[in-house]
Amino acid sequence: MLLDIIKKRRSIFPVQYNDKPISRETLETLLEAANWAPNHKKTEPWRFKVLTGNSKKDLGAFLSKKYQEVDPNPKQMKIMKLQANPEKSAAVIAICMQRDPKESLPEWEELAATAMAVQNMWLCCAEMNIGCYWSSPGLIKYMDEFFDLNEGERCLGFLYMGYYDELIETPVKGSIQEKVEWL
């Protein structure tokens, strides 16, 4: 049942991933799921850049170097984490959004559509026992220095992905009755 997959979806972090690769076919399936997200006026604003192999290492090197350039007090732990997360991942998908400057849609609608595309991928990952984690570090504002972004395109974060071995605990959620008002 779909509700069971939704309840299974978790943030699973790169440090938890094993060395098993994710096939290109599987990545294409996840991207196809993203492409079926709802969006207003059929703008399909989501854009993705898939990093595998050496491009993951390049991303980690860029993020750690940029952090050291822009932070007046860079912390060694963060430098190491920024470099390690892409390398520990089987794949990293850069989550981008393409805005049409001629379109009058509010930006939040395009952000919501892009987030729904990521949620589609995330649910498929949960079904396939692939861990993933959406990270949006402050450094994403510099991603035009790493990626060749189109006019109106911006990076919103990274979906780190990898297979994992450990059992993931089910979180406790508050009651939905506390969050709903029936009128």
C-alpha positions in Angstrom: 0.0 0.0 0.0 1.3 3.5 -0.8 0.7 4.7 2.8 3.2 2.0 4.0 5.8 3.3 1.6 5.2 6.9 2.7 5.6 5.8 6.3 8.9 4.0 5.4 10.4 7.1 3.8 13.3 8.5 5.9 16.4 10.7 5.7 19.3 8.3 5.5 22.6 10.0 5.5 25.8 9.3 3.5 27.7 8.0 6.5 25.1 5.1 6.6 25.6 4.1 2.9 27.5 1.0 1.9 29.6 0.6 -1.2 26.9 -0.9 -3.5 26.5 1.2 -6.7 23.1 2.4 -8.0 22.7 1.4 -11.6 22.0 4.0 -14.3 18.7 2.2 -15.0 17.6 2.6 -11.4 18.6 6.3 -11.5 16.6 6.8 -14.7 13.6 5.2 -13.0 13.9 7.6 -10.1 14.2 10.5 -12.5 11.1 9.3 -14.4 9.2 9.3 -11.2 10.2 12.8 -10.5 9.0 13.9 -14.0 5.4 12.9 -13.0 5.1 15.5 -10.3 2.2 17.9 -10.4 2.9 21.4 -11.5 0.9 24.6 -12.3 0.6 25.5 -16.0 2.7 22.6 -17.1 5.9 24.4 -16.4 7.8 21.3 -15.2 10.4 23.5 -13.4 12.5 20.7 -12.0 16.0 20.1 -13.4 18.5 17.5 -12.2 22.2 17.0 -12.6 23.3 13.4 -11.8 26.8 13.0 -10.3 28.5 9.6 -10.3 32.1 8.5 -10.4 34.7 11.3 -10.3 32.1 14.1 -10.5 31.1 13.3 -6.9 34.7 13.8 -5.8 34.8 17.0 -7.7 31.6 18.2 -6.0 33.1 17.4 -2.6 36.3 19.3 -3.4 34.4 22.3 -4.6 32.1 22.4 -1.6 34.9 22.1 0.9 37.1 24.7 -0.8 34.2 27.2 -1.3 33.2 26.8 2.4 36.8 27.6 3.4 36.8 30.7 1.1 33.5 32.2 2.4 33.4 31.2 6.1 35.7 33.4 8.3 36.0 30.5 10.8 35.8 27.3 8.9 35.5 24.2 11.0 37.6 21.1 10.1 34.7 18.7 10.8 32.5 20.6 8.3 35.3 20.7 5.7 35.7 17.0 6.0 31.9 16.3 5.9 31.4 18.5 2.8 34.1 16.6 1.0 33.1 13.1 2.3 29.3 13.2 1.7 29.4 13.1 -2.1 32.2 10.5 -2.1 30.3 8.2 0.3 27.2 8.4 -1.9 26.5 6.0 -4.7 25.1 9.0 -6.6 24.3 12.6 -5.9 21.5 14.4 -7.7 21.7 18.2 -7.8 18.1 19.5 -7.4 17.6 22.5 -9.6 14.7 24.7 -10.6 14.2 26.5 -13.9 12.2 29.7 -13.8 10.8 31.2 -16.9 11.2 35.0 -16.6 8.2 35.5 -18.9 5.9 33.3 -16.7 3.9 35.0 -14.0 3.7 32.1 -11.6 4.7 32.8 -8.1 8.1 31.3 -7.2 6.6 29.3 -4.4 4.5 27.2 -6.8 7.7 26.3 -8.8 9.5 25.4 -5.6 6.6 23.3 -4.5 6.5 21.5 -7.8 10.2 20.8 -7.6 9.9 19.5 -4.0 7.1 17.2 -5.2 9.4 15.9 -7.9 12.0 15.1 -5.2 9.3 13.5 -3.0 8.4 11.2 -5.9 12.0 10.1 -6.2 12.3 9.8 -2.4 9.2 7.5 -2.2 10.6 5.3 -5.0 13.9 5.2 -3.1 12.1 4.0 0.0 10.3 1.3 -2.0 13.7 0.2 -3.5 15.6 0.3 -0.1 17.8 3.1 -1.3 18.7 5.7 1.3 18.6 9.3 0.5 18.9 12.7 2.1 18.1 16.2 0.7 20.8 18.7 1.8 20.5 22.4 1.0 23.7 24.0 2.4 24.2 27.7 2.2 26.8 27.0 -0.4 24.2 26.2 -3.0 24.1 29.9 -3.9 27.6 29.3 -5.4 26.7 26.3 -7.6 26.7 28.4 -10.8 30.5 28.3 -10.3 30.4 24.4 -10.4 27.5 23.7 -12.8 26.7 25.3 -16.1 23.3 26.6 -15.1 20.9 28.1 -17.7 19.5 31.6 -17.3 16.8 31.4 -14.7 18.0 28.1 -13.3 19.2 27.7 -9.7 20.4 24.9 -7.5 18.2 24.1 -4.5 20.3 21.3 -3.0 21.5 17.8 -3.3 19.9 14.4 -3.0 22.6 12.2 -1.6 21.8 8.5 -2.4 23.1 5.1 -1.5 22.2 1.6 -0.4 22.4 0.9 3.3 22.5 -2.1 5.6 21.3 -1.0 9.0 17.8 -1.1 10.2 16.2 2.3 10.3 13.9 3.1 13.2 10.4 4.2 12.6 9.9 7.7 14.1 7.0 8.6 16.3 4.7 11.2 14.8 2.3 13.4 16.6 -1.4 12.7 16.1 -2.9 14.1 13.0 -6.0 15.2 15.0 -3.7 17.8 16.7 -3.0 19.3 13.2 -6.4 19.3 11.6 -9.4 21.6 12.2 -12.7 20.3 10.9 -15.1 23.1 9.9 
